[in-house]
Structure formats: C-alpha cells, structure tokens
Amino acid sequence: MEVNYKHCKTARDQEVLQQVEQWFKGFDAGLFTYLSYMPDDKLFWTQRNDGKYKAWDLSYFEFVR
C-alpha cells in the first residue's frame, strides 16, 4: 500500500497516520492500495484495488491514541 505523508504537518499527524496504516494492513493487505491523511479535515482517503476512493473520518478509528 502506498502511504502519502505529504499533508502531515506534525509528528503527531504522522503517528496517527502510522496507526491507521497498520489497521488497514491488518484488515486486508491487498484490498487497499493507497492511504492519505488530511489532518486539517480529520479525514483519511483510501483507494481500493478496484480504483474506488473513500473518505474516512478520524472518529471511525477509535483506537487512535
């Protein structure tokens, strides 16, 4: 999975993205091909292997500390 860190402005943003990245990798390694985090909007963007994009709100990932 390609992970885009370019929108992460702080070390905390990077840490949050890393935690969510591990969740996606554990979920189904082949299903998602792209992950990005937009900290200002608290949204994660994913792309699946079928080309479809989806936005995920940070609140979905209750495990993020």
DSSP file (Angstrom, degrees, kcal/mol; ACC not computed):
  #  RESIDUE AA STRUCTURE BP1 BP2  ACC     N-H-->O    O-->H-N    N-H-->O    O-->H-N    TCO  KAPPA ALPHA  PHI   PSI    X-CA   Y-CA   Z-CA
    1    1 A M              0   0    0      0, 0.0     2,-0.4     0, 0.0    33,-0.2   0.000 360.0 360.0 360.0 132.2    0.0    0.0    0.0
    2    2 A E  E     -a   34   0A   0     31,-2.6    33,-2.0     2,-0.0     2,-0.5  -0.715 360.0-161.2 -81.7 130.2    1.3    3.5   -0.9
    3    3 A V  E     -a   35   0A   0     -2,-0.4     2,-0.7    31,-0.2    33,-0.2  -0.966   5.0-150.9-117.9 125.8    1.0    5.8    2.1
    4    4 A N  E     +a   36   0A   0     31,-2.9    33,-0.8    -2,-0.5     3,-0.3  -0.849  21.2 169.8-101.6 114.3    1.1    9.6    1.4
    5    5 A Y    >   +     0   0    0     -2,-0.7     3,-1.8     1,-0.2    -1,-0.1   0.361  48.2 105.7 -99.1   2.7    2.6   11.6    4.3
    6    6 A K  T 3  S+     0   0    0      1,-0.3    -1,-0.2     3,-0.0    30,-0.0   0.722  79.0  50.5 -65.1 -21.6    2.8   14.9    2.4
    7    7 A H  T 3  S+     0   0    0     -3,-0.3     2,-0.5    30,-0.2    -1,-0.3   0.541  83.5 106.9 -91.1  -6.8   -0.2   16.5    4.3
    8    8 A C    <   +     0   0    0     -3,-1.8    30,-0.0     1,-0.2    -3,-0.0  -0.608  42.1 177.0 -74.5 122.1    1.2   15.6    7.7
    9    9 A K        +     0   0    0     -2,-0.5     2,-0.3     1,-0.0    -1,-0.2   0.691  60.4  35.4 -99.5 -23.0    2.4   18.8    9.3
   10   10 A T  S  > S-     0   0    0      1,-0.1     4,-1.7     0, 0.0     5,-0.1  -0.809  82.6-109.4-128.5 167.0    3.4   17.5   12.8
   11   11 A A  H  > S+     0   0    0     -2,-0.3     4,-2.3     1,-0.2     5,-0.1   0.852 120.2  57.4 -62.5 -34.1    4.9   14.4   14.3
   12   12 A R  H  > S+     0   0    0      2,-0.2     4,-2.5     1,-0.2    -1,-0.2   0.907 103.0  52.6 -64.2 -42.2    1.5   13.7   15.8
   13   13 A D  H  > S+     0   0    0      1,-0.2     4,-2.3     2,-0.2    -1,-0.2   0.918 110.9  47.8 -58.0 -43.7   -0.1   13.7   12.3
   14   14 A Q  H  X S+     0   0    0     -4,-1.7     4,-2.4     2,-0.2    -2,-0.2   0.896 110.3  51.7 -64.7 -40.6    2.5   11.1   11.2
   15   15 A E  H  X S+     0   0    0     -4,-2.3     4,-2.1     2,-0.2    -2,-0.2   0.912 109.8  49.0 -63.0 -43.5    1.9    9.0   14.3
   16   16 A V  H  X S+     0   0    0     -4,-2.5     4,-2.2     1,-0.2     5,-0.2   0.928 111.6  49.3 -61.7 -45.7   -1.9    9.0   13.7
   17   17 A L  H  X S+     0   0    0     -4,-2.3     4,-2.5     1,-0.2    -2,-0.2   0.892 109.4  52.3 -62.2 -39.7   -1.4    8.0   10.0
   18   18 A Q  H  X S+     0   0    0     -4,-2.4     4,-2.1     2,-0.2    -1,-0.2   0.902 108.8  50.2 -63.8 -41.0    1.0    5.2   11.0
   19   19 A Q  H  X S+     0   0    0     -4,-2.1     4,-1.5     2,-0.2    -2,-0.2   0.922 113.9  44.2 -63.1 -43.8   -1.5    3.8   13.5
   20   20 A V  H  X S+     0   0    0     -4,-2.2     4,-2.5     1,-0.2    -2,-0.2   0.868 109.5  57.3 -69.8 -35.8   -4.3    3.8   10.8
   21   21 A E  H  X S+     0   0    0     -4,-2.5     4,-2.5     1,-0.2    -1,-0.2   0.920 105.7  50.2 -58.7 -44.3   -1.9    2.4    8.2
   22   22 A Q  H  X S+     0   0    0     -4,-2.1     4,-2.0     1,-0.2    -1,-0.2   0.882 109.0  52.5 -63.0 -37.7   -1.3   -0.6   10.5
   23   23 A W  H  X S+     0   0    0     -4,-1.5     4,-1.6     2,-0.2    -2,-0.2   0.941 110.9  46.1 -62.9 -47.4   -5.0   -1.1   10.9
   24   24 A F  H  X S+     0   0    0     -4,-2.5     4,-1.9     1,-0.2    -2,-0.2   0.899 111.5  51.9 -63.7 -39.9   -5.6   -1.1    7.1
   25   25 A K  H  < S+     0   0    0     -4,-2.5     4,-0.4     1,-0.2    -1,-0.2   0.871 112.4  46.0 -65.0 -35.5   -2.6   -3.5    6.6
   26   26 A G  H  < S+     0   0    0     -4,-2.0    -1,-0.2    -5,-0.2    -2,-0.2   0.765 108.4  58.4 -75.6 -25.4   -4.0   -5.9    9.1
   27   27 A F  H  < S-     0   0    0     -4,-1.6    -2,-0.2     1,-0.2     2,-0.2   0.970 134.9 -29.1 -70.1 -56.0   -7.5   -5.7    7.7
   28   28 A D    >X  -     0   0    0     -4,-1.9     3,-1.0    -5,-0.1     4,-1.0  -0.631  55.0-158.1-166.5 101.1   -6.8   -6.8    4.2
   29   29 A A  T 34 S+     0   0    0     -4,-0.4    -3,-0.1     1,-0.3    -1,-0.1   0.772  92.8  41.4 -58.6 -30.5   -3.3   -6.2    2.8
   30   30 A G  T 34 S+     0   0    0      1,-0.1    -1,-0.3    -5,-0.1    19,-0.1   0.625 100.5  69.5 -95.4 -12.7   -4.4   -6.5   -0.9
   31   31 A L  T <4 S+     0   0    0     -3,-1.0    18,-2.6    -7,-0.2     2,-0.4   0.907  95.8  51.4 -75.1 -41.8   -7.7   -4.6   -0.8
   32   32 A F  E  <  + B   0  48A   0     -4,-1.0    16,-0.3    16,-0.2     3,-0.1  -0.831  52.6 173.7-103.7 133.4   -6.4   -1.0   -0.2
   33   33 A T  E     +     0   0A   0     14,-3.1   -31,-2.6    -2,-0.4     2,-0.3   0.558  66.2  34.0-111.1 -13.0   -3.7    0.4   -2.5
   34   34 A Y  E     -aB   2  47A   0     13,-1.3    13,-1.7   -33,-0.2     2,-0.3  -0.999  54.5-179.6-149.1 141.3   -3.4    4.0   -1.2
   35   35 A L  E     +aB   3  46A   0    -33,-2.0   -31,-2.9    -2,-0.3     2,-0.3  -0.990   7.3 168.4-143.3 133.5   -3.8    5.9    2.1
   36   36 A S  E     -aB   4  45A   0      9,-2.1     9,-2.8    -2,-0.3     2,-0.4  -0.978  19.9-145.1-141.3 152.7   -3.5    9.6    2.8
   37   37 A Y  E     - B   0  44A   0    -33,-0.8     7,-0.2    -2,-0.3   -30,-0.2  -0.979   4.6-165.1-124.0 131.8   -4.4   11.7    5.9
   38   38 A M  E >>> - B   0  43A   0      5,-3.4     5,-1.6    -2,-0.4     4,-1.3  -0.847   8.4-173.6-112.3  90.8   -5.7   15.3    5.8
   39   39 A P  T 345S+     0   0    0      0, 0.0    -1,-0.1     0, 0.0     3,-0.1   0.821  79.6  59.8 -59.4 -33.9   -5.2   16.5    9.4
   40   40 A D  T 345S+     0   0    0      1,-0.2    -2,-0.0   -33,-0.2   -33,-0.0   0.862 118.5  30.6 -62.9 -34.3   -7.0   19.8    8.8
   41   41 A D  T <45S-     0   0    0     -3,-1.0    -1,-0.2     2,-0.2    17,-0.2   0.511 103.8-128.6 -98.4  -8.2  -10.2   18.0    7.8
   42   42 A K  T  <5 +     0   0    0     -4,-1.3    16,-2.5     1,-0.2     2,-0.4   0.892  64.4 135.9  55.8  42.8   -9.5   14.9   10.1
   43   43 A L  E   < -BC  38  57A   0     -5,-1.6    -5,-3.4    14,-0.2     2,-0.4  -0.944  45.6-155.1-122.7 142.0  -10.1   12.7    7.0
   44   44 A F  E     -BC  37  56A   0     12,-3.1    12,-3.0    -2,-0.4     2,-0.5  -0.921  12.6-152.6-107.9 140.0   -8.3    9.7    5.6
   45   45 A W  E     -BC  36  55A   0     -9,-2.8    -9,-2.1    -2,-0.4     2,-0.3  -0.955  15.0-177.5-114.2 132.3   -8.5    8.9    2.0
   46   46 A T  E     -BC  35  54A   0      8,-2.6     8,-2.0    -2,-0.5     2,-0.4  -0.894  15.5-154.8-123.0 156.2   -8.2    5.4    0.7
   47   47 A Q  E     -BC  34  53A   0    -13,-1.7   -14,-3.1    -2,-0.3   -13,-1.3  -1.000  16.4-145.3-126.6 133.0   -8.2    3.8   -2.7
   48   48 A R  E >   -B   32   0A   0      4,-2.6     3,-2.2    -2,-0.4   -16,-0.2  -0.436  32.2-101.3 -89.4 168.1   -9.1    0.2   -3.2
   49   49 A N  T 3  S+     0   0    0    -18,-2.6   -17,-0.1     1,-0.3    -1,-0.1   0.627 122.4  61.2 -66.6 -11.6   -7.7   -2.2   -5.7
   50   50 A D  T 3  S-     0   0    0    -19,-0.3    -1,-0.3     2,-0.1   -18,-0.1   0.357 120.9-107.3 -93.4   5.3  -10.8   -1.6   -7.9
   51   51 A G  S <  S+     0   0    0     -3,-2.2     2,-0.3     1,-0.3    -2,-0.1   0.333  73.5 138.0  92.2  -6.6   -9.9    2.1   -8.2
   52   52 A K        -     0   0    0     -5,-0.1    -4,-2.6     1,-0.0    -1,-0.3  -0.546  41.0-147.1 -79.4 136.9  -12.7    3.4   -5.9
   53   53 A Y  E     -C   47   0A   0     -2,-0.3     2,-0.3    -6,-0.2    -6,-0.2  -0.709  15.6-175.9 -98.0 151.8  -11.8    6.2   -3.4
   54   54 A K  E     -C   46   0A   0     -8,-2.0    -8,-2.6    -2,-0.3     2,-0.4  -0.992  18.7-139.0-147.6 142.3  -13.3    6.6    0.0
   55   55 A A  E     -C   45   0A   0     -2,-0.3     2,-0.4   -10,-0.2   -10,-0.2  -0.851  17.4-165.5 -99.5 137.4  -13.0    9.2    2.8
   56   56 A W  E     -C   44   0A   0    -12,-3.0   -12,-3.1    -2,-0.4     2,-0.2  -0.989  16.6-131.7-123.4 128.5  -12.9    8.0    6.4
   57   57 A D  E >   -C   43   0A   0     -2,-0.4     3,-1.9   -14,-0.2     4,-0.4  -0.541  20.8-121.8 -77.5 145.0  -13.4   10.4    9.4
   58   58 A L  G >  S+     0   0    0    -16,-2.5     3,-1.7     1,-0.3     6,-0.2   0.835 109.5  68.0 -54.8 -35.0  -10.8   10.2   12.2
   59   59 A S  G 3  S+     0   0    0      1,-0.3    -1,-0.3   -17,-0.2     3,-0.1   0.720  86.8  69.2 -61.7 -20.4  -13.6    9.3   14.7
   60   60 A Y  G <  S+     0   0    0     -3,-1.9     2,-1.3     1,-0.2    -1,-0.3   0.825  89.3  66.0 -63.9 -31.3  -14.1    6.0   12.9
   61   61 A F    X   +     0   0    0     -3,-1.7     3,-1.8    -4,-0.4    -1,-0.2  -0.623  62.3 170.0 -96.8  76.7  -10.7    4.9   14.2
   62   62 A E  T 3   +     0   0    0     -2,-1.3    -1,-0.2     1,-0.3    -2,-0.1   0.692  69.4  67.3 -62.9 -20.5  -11.5    4.8   18.0
   63   63 A F  T 3  S+     0   0    0     -3,-0.1    -1,-0.3     2,-0.0     2,-0.2   0.623  71.3 112.4 -77.4 -13.2   -8.2    3.0   18.7
   64   64 A V    <         0   0    0     -3,-1.8   -48,-0.1    -6,-0.2    -3,-0.0  -0.435 360.0 360.0 -66.7 127.7   -6.1    6.1   17.7
   65   65 A R              0   0    0     -2,-0.2    -1,-0.2   -49,-0.0   -49,-0.1   0.383 360.0 360.0-107.8 360.0   -4.4    7.5   20.8
